[in-house]
Amino acid sequence: MGEMKNKIKELRLEKNLTQEELAERVGVTRQTIIAIEKGGYVPSLELAFKIAKVFHRKIEQIFLYK
């Protein structure tokens, strides 16, 4: 089984967004953002698209499957 990595934390810090602010923008809880950043939770495709839109990136630029 592969592993899902992501660049959410780096992108979030570049934009000076808190976990709370990102969570509000994409309609989830801060705990969900924490879990995704730590790699403990793989978001749904819909949520991944919402996150990518916030950062003006393609999904594959944020989520890396190894």
PDB file of N, CA, C and O in Angstrom:
ATOM      1  N   MET A   1       0.850  -1.190   0.000  1.00  0.00           N
ATOM      2  CA  MET A   1       0.000   0.000   0.000  1.00  0.00           C
ATOM      3  C   MET A   1       0.889   1.244   0.000  1.00  0.00           C
ATOM      4  O   MET A   1       1.860   1.313   0.753  1.00  0.00           O
ATOM      5  N   GLY A   2       0.565   2.206  -0.825  1.00  0.00           N
ATOM      6  CA  GLY A   2       1.342   3.440  -0.909  1.00  0.00           C
ATOM      7  C   GLY A   2       1.037   4.393   0.224  1.00  0.00           C
ATOM      8  O   GLY A   2       0.200   4.127   1.087  1.00  0.00           O
ATOM      9  N   GLU A   3       1.728   5.494   0.197  1.00  0.00           N
ATOM     10  CA  GLU A   3       1.576   6.489   1.253  1.00  0.00           C
ATOM     11  C   GLU A   3       1.222   7.830   0.620  1.00  0.00           C
ATOM     12  O   GLU A   3       1.757   8.199  -0.425  1.00  0.00           O
ATOM     13  N   MET A   4       0.316   8.549   1.268  1.00  0.00           N
ATOM     14  CA  MET A   4      -0.103   9.849   0.754  1.00  0.00           C
ATOM     15  C   MET A   4       0.595  10.953   1.545  1.00  0.00           C
ATOM     16  O   MET A   4       0.418  11.072   2.757  1.00  0.00           O
ATOM     17  N   LYS A   5       1.381  11.748   0.848  1.00  0.00           N
ATOM     18  CA  LYS A   5       2.042  12.907   1.461  1.00  0.00           C
ATOM     19  C   LYS A   5       1.332  14.149   0.945  1.00  0.00           C
ATOM     20  O   LYS A   5       0.637  14.097  -0.070  1.00  0.00           O
ATOM     21  N   ASN A   6       1.508  15.269   1.647  1.00  0.00           N
ATOM     22  CA  ASN A   6       0.929  16.496   1.125  1.00  0.00           C
ATOM     23  C   ASN A   6       1.747  17.707   1.544  1.00  0.00           C
ATOM     24  O   ASN A   6       2.561  17.643   2.466  1.00  0.00           O
ATOM     25  N   LYS A   7       1.514  18.801   0.850  1.00  0.00           N
ATOM     26  CA  LYS A   7       2.247  20.044   1.091  1.00  0.00           C
ATOM     27  C   LYS A   7       1.346  21.111   1.718  1.00  0.00           C
ATOM     28  O   LYS A   7       1.633  22.303   1.616  1.00  0.00           O
ATOM     29  N   ILE A   8       0.275  20.691   2.356  1.00  0.00           N
ATOM     30  CA  ILE A   8      -0.681  21.661   2.880  1.00  0.00           C
ATOM     31  C   ILE A   8      -0.052  22.598   3.902  1.00  0.00           C
ATOM     32  O   ILE A   8      -0.272  23.808   3.852  1.00  0.00           O
ATOM     33  N   LYS A   9       0.723  22.050   4.823  1.00  0.00           N
ATOM     34  CA  LYS A   9       1.304  22.913   5.861  1.00  0.00           C
ATOM     35  C   LYS A   9       2.202  23.993   5.255  1.00  0.00           C
ATOM     36  O   LYS A   9       2.098  25.165   5.616  1.00  0.00           O
ATOM     37  N   GLU A  10       3.077  23.599   4.339  1.00  0.00           N
ATOM     38  CA  GLU A  10       3.979  24.576   3.707  1.00  0.00           C
ATOM     39  C   GLU A  10       3.189  25.650   2.955  1.00  0.00           C
ATOM     40  O   GLU A  10       3.494  26.838   3.065  1.00  0.00           O
ATOM     41  N   LEU A  11       2.182  25.235   2.195  1.00  0.00           N
ATOM     42  CA  LEU A  11       1.375  26.185   1.426  1.00  0.00           C
ATOM     43  C   LEU A  11       0.586  27.100   2.349  1.00  0.00           C
ATOM     44  O   LEU A  11       0.439  28.294   2.085  1.00  0.00           O
ATOM     45  N   ARG A  12       0.082  26.527   3.428  1.00  0.00           N
ATOM     46  CA  ARG A  12      -0.703  27.301   4.384  1.00  0.00           C
ATOM     47  C   ARG A  12       0.164  28.373   5.043  1.00  0.00           C
ATOM     48  O   ARG A  12      -0.272  29.511   5.213  1.00  0.00           O
ATOM     49  N   LEU A  13       1.389  28.006   5.411  1.00  0.00           N
ATOM     50  CA  LEU A  13       2.300  28.960   6.043  1.00  0.00           C
ATOM     51  C   LEU A  13       2.721  30.047   5.061  1.00  0.00           C
ATOM     52  O   LEU A  13       2.866  31.208   5.444  1.00  0.00           O
ATOM     53  N   GLU A  14       2.919  29.678   3.796  1.00  0.00           N
ATOM     54  CA  GLU A  14       3.255  30.670   2.761  1.00  0.00           C
ATOM     55  C   GLU A  14       2.167  31.725   2.636  1.00  0.00           C
ATOM     56  O   GLU A  14       2.454  32.901   2.410  1.00  0.00           O
ATOM     57  N   LYS A  15       0.912  31.298   2.784  1.00  0.00           N
ATOM     58  CA  LYS A  15      -0.229  32.207   2.650  1.00  0.00           C
ATOM     59  C   LYS A  15      -0.606  32.850   3.983  1.00  0.00           C
ATOM     60  O   LYS A  15      -1.575  33.605   4.059  1.00  0.00           O
ATOM     61  N   ASN A  16       0.157  32.551   5.031  1.00  0.00           N
ATOM     62  CA  ASN A  16      -0.142  33.057   6.380  1.00  0.00           C
ATOM     63  C   ASN A  16      -1.560  32.715   6.824  1.00  0.00           C
ATOM     64  O   ASN A  16      -2.265  33.544   7.400  1.00  0.00           O
ATOM     65  N   LEU A  17      -1.961  31.479   6.544  1.00  0.00           N
ATOM     66  CA  LEU A  17      -3.277  30.995   6.972  1.00  0.00           C
ATOM     67  C   LEU A  17      -3.105  30.098   8.184  1.00  0.00           C
ATOM     68  O   LEU A  17      -2.193  29.273   8.227  1.00  0.00           O
ATOM     69  N   THR A  18      -3.974  30.257   9.164  1.00  0.00           N
ATOM     70  CA  THR A  18      -3.961  29.326  10.300  1.00  0.00           C
ATOM     71  C   THR A  18      -4.723  28.068   9.882  1.00  0.00           C
ATOM     72  O   THR A  18      -5.425  28.061   8.871  1.00  0.00           O
ATOM     73  N   GLN A  19      -4.576  27.019  10.667  1.00  0.00           N
ATOM     74  CA  GLN A  19      -5.333  25.795  10.392  1.00  0.00           C
ATOM     75  C   GLN A  19      -6.825  26.101  10.471  1.00  0.00           C
ATOM     76  O   GLN A  19      -7.616  25.592   9.678  1.00  0.00           O
ATOM     77  N   GLU A  20      -7.198  26.935  11.434  1.00  0.00           N
ATOM     78  CA  GLU A  20      -8.596  27.324  11.616  1.00  0.00           C
ATOM     79  C   GLU A  20      -9.149  28.049  10.375  1.00  0.00           C
ATOM     80  O   GLU A  20     -10.255  27.765   9.916  1.00  0.00           O
ATOM     81  N   GLU A  21      -8.359  28.984   9.852  1.00  0.00           N
ATOM     82  CA  GLU A  21      -8.796  29.751   8.666  1.00  0.00           C
ATOM     83  C   GLU A  21      -8.952  28.847   7.446  1.00  0.00           C
ATOM     84  O   GLU A  21      -9.921  28.967   6.695  1.00  0.00           O
ATOM     85  N   LEU A  22      -8.001  27.951   7.257  1.00  0.00           N
ATOM     86  CA  LEU A  22      -8.104  27.019   6.132  1.00  0.00           C
ATOM     87  C   LEU A  22      -9.333  26.137   6.306  1.00  0.00           C
ATOM     88  O   LEU A  22     -10.080  25.908   5.355  1.00  0.00           O
ATOM     89  N   ALA A  23      -9.537  25.647   7.517  1.00  0.00           N
ATOM     90  CA  ALA A  23     -10.694  24.792   7.807  1.00  0.00           C
ATOM     91  C   ALA A  23     -11.998  25.511   7.466  1.00  0.00           C
ATOM     92  O   ALA A  23     -12.891  24.925   6.855  1.00  0.00           O
ATOM     93  N   GLU A  24     -12.105  26.777   7.861  1.00  0.00           N
ATOM     94  CA  GLU A  24     -13.313  27.554   7.570  1.00  0.00           C
ATOM     95  C   GLU A  24     -13.516  27.708   6.066  1.00  0.00           C
ATOM     96  O   GLU A  24     -14.640  27.600   5.575  1.00  0.00           O
ATOM     97  N   ARG A  25     -12.440  27.959   5.341  1.00  0.00           N
ATOM     98  CA  ARG A  25     -12.548  28.157   3.889  1.00  0.00           C
ATOM     99  C   ARG A  25     -13.027  26.926   3.143  1.00  0.00           C
ATOM    100  O   ARG A  25     -13.710  27.035   2.124  1.00  0.00           O
ATOM    101  N   VAL A  26     -12.669  25.749   3.653  1.00  0.00           N
ATOM    102  CA  VAL A  26     -13.051  24.520   2.948  1.00  0.00           C
ATOM    103  C   VAL A  26     -14.183  23.754   3.635  1.00  0.00           C
ATOM    104  O   VAL A  26     -14.591  22.690   3.170  1.00  0.00           O
ATOM    105  N   GLY A  27     -14.685  24.300   4.741  1.00  0.00           N
ATOM    106  CA  GLY A  27     -15.861  23.714   5.377  1.00  0.00           C
ATOM    107  C   GLY A  27     -15.631  22.477   6.213  1.00  0.00           C
ATOM    108  O   GLY A  27     -16.477  21.584   6.261  1.00  0.00           O
ATOM    109  N   VAL A  28     -14.477  22.421   6.880  1.00  0.00           N
ATOM    110  CA  VAL A  28     -14.209  21.297   7.793  1.00  0.00           C
ATOM    111  C   VAL A  28     -13.736  21.850   9.134  1.00  0.00           C
ATOM    112  O   VAL A  28     -13.622  23.064   9.304  1.00  0.00           O
ATOM    113  N   THR A  29     -13.462  20.962  10.082  1.00  0.00           N
ATOM    114  CA  THR A  29     -12.955  21.396  11.384  1.00  0.00           C
ATOM    115  C   THR A  29     -11.435  21.532  11.351  1.00  0.00           C
ATOM    116  O   THR A  29     -10.762  20.986  10.477  1.00  0.00           O
ATOM    117  N   ARG A  30     -10.924  22.265  12.314  1.00  0.00           N
ATOM    118  CA  ARG A  30      -9.466  22.407  12.440  1.00  0.00           C
ATOM    119  C   ARG A  30      -8.828  21.032  12.656  1.00  0.00           C
ATOM    120  O   ARG A  30      -7.734  20.768  12.157  1.00  0.00           O
ATOM    121  N   GLN A  31      -9.508  20.166  13.393  1.00  0.00           N
ATOM    122  CA  GLN A  31      -8.983  18.813  13.651  1.00  0.00           C
ATOM    123  C   GLN A  31      -8.788  18.038  12.343  1.00  0.00           C
ATOM    124  O   GLN A  31      -7.844  17.259  12.211  1.00  0.00           O
ATOM    125  N   THR A  32      -9.679  18.256  11.389  1.00  0.00           N
ATOM    126  CA  THR A  32      -9.543  17.587  10.087  1.00  0.00           C
ATOM    127  C   THR A  32      -8.295  18.080   9.374  1.00  0.00           C
ATOM    128  O   THR A  32      -7.551  17.284   8.801  1.00  0.00           O
ATOM    129  N   ILE A  33      -8.059  19.384   9.405  1.00  0.00           N
ATOM    130  CA  ILE A  33      -6.864  19.947   8.766  1.00  0.00           C
ATOM    131  C   ILE A  33      -5.601  19.396   9.431  1.00  0.00           C
ATOM    132  O   ILE A  33      -4.644  19.031   8.749  1.00  0.00           O
ATOM    133  N   ILE A  34      -5.602  19.338  10.755  1.00  0.00           N
ATOM    134  CA  ILE A  34      -4.447  18.781  11.494  1.00  0.00           C
ATOM    135  C   ILE A  34      -4.190  17.342  11.033  1.00  0.00           C
ATOM    136  O   ILE A  34      -3.054  16.972  10.736  1.00  0.00           O
ATOM    137  N   ALA A  35      -5.248  16.539  10.976  1.00  0.00           N
ATOM    138  CA  ALA A  35      -5.107  15.126  10.587  1.00  0.00           C
ATOM    139  C   ALA A  35      -4.584  14.992   9.153  1.00  0.00           C
ATOM    140  O   ALA A  35      -3.751  14.130   8.873  1.00  0.00           O
ATOM    141  N   ILE A  36      -5.072  15.843   8.246  1.00  0.00           N
ATOM    142  CA  ILE A  36      -4.606  15.787   6.852  1.00  0.00           C
ATOM    143  C   ILE A  36      -3.138  16.186   6.783  1.00  0.00           C
ATOM    144  O   ILE A  36      -2.348  15.531   6.102  1.00  0.00           O
ATOM    145  N   GLU A  37      -2.767  17.258   7.484  1.00  0.00           N
ATOM    146  CA  GLU A  37      -1.368  17.716   7.465  1.00  0.00           C
ATOM    147  C   GLU A  37      -0.422  16.646   7.985  1.00  0.00           C
ATOM    148  O   GLU A  37       0.687  16.492   7.472  1.00  0.00           O
ATOM    149  N   LYS A  38      -0.852  15.908   8.998  1.00  0.00           N
ATOM    150  CA  LYS A  38      -0.004  14.854   9.581  1.00  0.00           C
ATOM    151  C   LYS A  38      -0.014  13.580   8.751  1.00  0.00           C
ATOM    152  O   LYS A  38       0.746  12.652   9.025  1.00  0.00           O
ATOM    153  N   GLY A  39      -0.875  13.533   7.733  1.00  0.00           N
ATOM    154  CA  GLY A  39      -0.943  12.339   6.893  1.00  0.00           C
ATOM    155  C   GLY A  39      -1.779  11.236   7.482  1.00  0.00           C
ATOM    156  O   GLY A  39      -1.778  10.117   6.968  1.00  0.00           O
ATOM    157  N   GLY A  40      -2.501  11.527   8.558  1.00  0.00           N
ATOM    158  CA  GLY A  40      -3.321  10.509   9.207  1.00  0.00           C
ATOM    159  C   GLY A  40      -4.702  10.378   8.607  1.00  0.00           C
ATOM    160  O   GLY A  40      -5.467   9.480   8.961  1.00  0.00           O
ATOM    161  N   TYR A  41      -5.014  11.284   7.693  1.00  0.00           N
ATOM    162  CA  TYR A  41      -6.352  11.288   7.092  1.00  0.00           C
ATOM    163  C   TYR A  41      -6.217  11.709   5.630  1.00  0.00           C
ATOM    164  O   TYR A  41      -5.608  12.733   5.321  1.00  0.00           O
ATOM    165  N   VAL A  42      -6.786  10.914   4.748  1.00  0.00           N
ATOM    166  CA  VAL A  42      -6.770  11.249   3.321  1.00  0.00           C
ATOM    167  C   VAL A  42      -8.126  11.880   3.003  1.00  0.00           C
ATOM    168  O   VAL A  42      -9.164  11.244   3.188  1.00  0.00           O
ATOM    169  N   PRO A  43      -8.121  13.126   2.526  1.00  0.00           N
ATOM    170  CA  PRO A  43      -9.400  13.795   2.274  1.00  0.00           C
ATOM    171  C   PRO A  43     -10.155  13.201   1.088  1.00  0.00           C
ATOM    172  O   PRO A  43      -9.578  12.547   0.220  1.00  0.00           O
ATOM    173  N   SER A  44     -11.452  13.450   1.082  1.00  0.00           N
ATOM    174  CA  SER A  44     -12.269  13.044  -0.068  1.00  0.00           C
ATOM    175  C   SER A  44     -11.799  13.844  -1.276  1.00  0.00           C
ATOM    176  O   SER A  44     -11.103  14.850  -1.137  1.00  0.00           O
ATOM    177  N   LEU A  45     -12.182  13.391  -2.446  1.00  0.00           N
ATOM    178  CA  LEU A  45     -11.812  14.099  -3.670  1.00  0.00           C
ATOM    179  C   LEU A  45     -12.391  15.513  -3.651  1.00  0.00           C
ATOM    180  O   LEU A  45     -11.728  16.465  -4.062  1.00  0.00           O
ATOM    181  N   GLU A  46     -13.621  15.645  -3.177  1.00  0.00           N
ATOM    182  CA  GLU A  46     -14.263  16.962  -3.103  1.00  0.00           C
ATOM    183  C   GLU A  46     -13.468  17.908  -2.211  1.00  0.00           C
ATOM    184  O   GLU A  46     -13.229  19.060  -2.574  1.00  0.00           O
ATOM    185  N   LEU A  47     -13.061  17.418  -1.044  1.00  0.00           N
ATOM    186  CA  LEU A  47     -12.288  18.247  -0.117  1.00  0.00           C
ATOM    187  C   LEU A  47     -10.909  18.574  -0.698  1.00  0.00           C
ATOM    188  O   LEU A  47     -10.418  19.692  -0.543  1.00  0.00           O
ATOM    189  N   ALA A  48     -10.295  17.611  -1.357  1.00  0.00           N
ATOM    190  CA  ALA A  48      -8.993  17.852  -1.991  1.00  0.00           C
ATOM    191  C   ALA A  48      -9.096  18.960  -3.039  1.00  0.00           C
ATOM    192  O   ALA A  48      -8.209  19.808  -3.139  1.00  0.00           O
ATOM    193  N   PHE A  49     -10.181  18.952  -3.820  1.00  0.00           N
ATOM    194  CA  PHE A  49     -10.396  20.011  -4.815  1.00  0.00           C
ATOM    195  C   PHE A  49     -10.561  21.369  -4.140  1.00  0.00           C
ATOM    196  O   PHE A  49     -10.021  22.369  -4.614  1.00  0.00           O
ATOM    197  N   LYS A  50     -11.309  21.409  -3.030  1.00  0.00           N
ATOM    198  CA  LYS A  50     -11.516  22.674  -2.306  1.00  0.00           C
ATOM    199  C   LYS A  50     -10.196  23.218  -1.776  1.00  0.00           C
ATOM    200  O   LYS A  50      -9.930  24.417  -1.861  1.00  0.00           O
ATOM    201  N   ILE A  51      -9.376  22.333  -1.229  1.00  0.00           N
ATOM    202  CA  ILE A  51      -8.068  22.747  -0.703  1.00  0.00           C
ATOM    203  C   ILE A  51      -7.188  23.261  -1.838  1.00  0.00           C
ATOM    204  O   ILE A  51      -6.533  24.295  -1.702  1.00  0.00           O
ATOM    205  N   ALA A  52      -7.174  22.539  -2.958  1.00  0.00           N
ATOM    206  CA  ALA A  52      -6.368  22.954  -4.103  1.00  0.00           C
ATOM    207  C   ALA A  52      -6.801  24.332  -4.600  1.00  0.00           C
ATOM    208  O   ALA A  52      -5.965  25.147  -4.991  1.00  0.00           O
ATOM    209  N   LYS A  53      -8.098  24.586  -4.585  1.00  0.00           N
ATOM    210  CA  LYS A  53      -8.626  25.869  -5.050  1.00  0.00           C
ATOM    211  C   LYS A  53      -8.155  27.020  -4.157  1.00  0.00           C
ATOM    212  O   LYS A  53      -7.817  28.093  -4.656  1.00  0.00           O
ATOM    213  N   VAL A  54      -8.132  26.801  -2.846  1.00  0.00           N
ATOM    214  CA  VAL A  54      -7.664  27.828  -1.910  1.00  0.00           C
ATOM    215  C   VAL A  54      -6.233  28.244  -2.250  1.00  0.00           C
ATOM    216  O   VAL A  54      -5.891  29.425  -2.188  1.00  0.00           O
ATOM    217  N   PHE A  55      -5.406  27.270  -2.608  1.00  0.00           N
ATOM    218  CA  PHE A  55      -3.991  27.539  -2.878  1.00  0.00           C
ATOM    219  C   PHE A  55      -3.685  27.783  -4.355  1.00  0.00           C
ATOM    220  O   PHE A  55      -2.527  27.971  -4.730  1.00  0.00           O
ATOM    221  N   HIS A  56      -4.727  27.779  -5.195  1.00  0.00           N
ATOM    222  CA  HIS A  56      -4.548  27.977  -6.638  1.00  0.00           C
ATOM    223  C   HIS A  56      -3.529  26.997  -7.215  1.00  0.00           C
ATOM    224  O   HIS A  56      -2.636  27.371  -7.975  1.00  0.00           O
ATOM    225  N   ARG A  57      -3.691  25.737  -6.833  1.00  0.00           N
ATOM    226  CA  ARG A  57      -2.799  24.677  -7.298  1.00  0.00           C
ATOM    227  C   ARG A  57      -3.634  23.516  -7.823  1.00  0.00           C
ATOM    228  O   ARG A  57      -4.833  23.428  -7.557  1.00  0.00           O
ATOM    229  N   LYS A  58      -2.985  22.629  -8.570  1.00  0.00           N
ATOM    230  CA  LYS A  58      -3.625  21.391  -8.988  1.00  0.00           C
ATOM    231  C   LYS A  58      -3.512  20.417  -7.824  1.00  0.00           C
ATOM    232  O   LYS A  58      -2.578  20.491  -7.026  1.00  0.00           O
ATOM    233  N   ILE A  59      -4.471  19.507  -7.736  1.00  0.00           N
ATOM    234  CA  ILE A  59      -4.455  18.517  -6.651  1.00  0.00           C
ATOM    235  C   ILE A  59      -3.115  17.790  -6.582  1.00  0.00           C
ATOM    236  O   ILE A  59      -2.570  17.583  -5.498  1.00  0.00           O
ATOM    237  N   GLU A  60      -2.584  17.400  -7.754  1.00  0.00           N
ATOM    238  CA  GLU A  60      -1.338  16.616  -7.735  1.00  0.00           C
ATOM    239  C   GLU A  60      -0.122  17.443  -7.321  1.00  0.00           C
ATOM    240  O   GLU A  60       0.946  16.880  -7.077  1.00  0.00           O
ATOM    241  N   GLN A  61      -0.261  18.756  -7.239  1.00  0.00           N
ATOM    242  CA  GLN A  61       0.833  19.592  -6.729  1.00  0.00           C
ATOM    243  C   GLN A  61       0.806  19.656  -5.198  1.00  0.00           C
ATOM    244  O   GLN A  61       1.780  20.063  -4.565  1.00  0.00           O
ATOM    245  N   ILE A  62      -0.314  19.252  -4.623  1.00  0.00           N
ATOM    246  CA  ILE A  62      -0.471  19.310  -3.165  1.00  0.00           C
ATOM    247  C   ILE A  62      -0.392  17.927  -2.544  1.00  0.00           C
ATOM    248  O   ILE A  62       0.268  17.733  -1.523  1.00  0.00           O
ATOM    249  N   PHE A  63      -1.070  16.961  -3.168  1.00  0.00           N
ATOM    250  CA  PHE A  63      -1.114  15.593  -2.639  1.00  0.00           C
ATOM    251  C   PHE A  63      -0.212  14.700  -3.472  1.00  0.00           C
ATOM    252  O   PHE A  63      -0.381  14.587  -4.686  1.00  0.00           O
ATOM    253  N   LEU A  64       0.742  14.070  -2.814  1.00  0.00           N
ATOM    254  CA  LEU A  64       1.732  13.248  -3.506  1.00  0.00           C
ATOM    255  C   LEU A  64       1.597  11.803  -3.046  1.00  0.00           C
ATOM    256  O   LEU A  64       1.747  11.501  -1.862  1.00  0.00           O
ATOM    257  N   TYR A  65       1.317  10.928  -3.977  1.00  0.00           N
ATOM    258  CA  TYR A  65       1.174   9.510  -3.652  1.00  0.00           C
ATOM    259  C   TYR A  65       2.513   8.828  -3.858  1.00  0.00           C
ATOM    260  O   TYR A  65       3.077   8.873  -4.951  1.00  0.00           O
ATOM    261  N   LYS A  66       3.029   8.187  -2.792  1.00  0.00           N
ATOM    262  CA  LYS A  66       4.352   7.540  -2.877  1.00  0.00           C
ATOM    263  C   LYS A  66       4.213   6.041  -2.776  1.00  0.00           C
ATOM    264  O   LYS A  66       5.212   5.324  -2.827  1.00  0.00           O
TER     265      LYS A  66
END
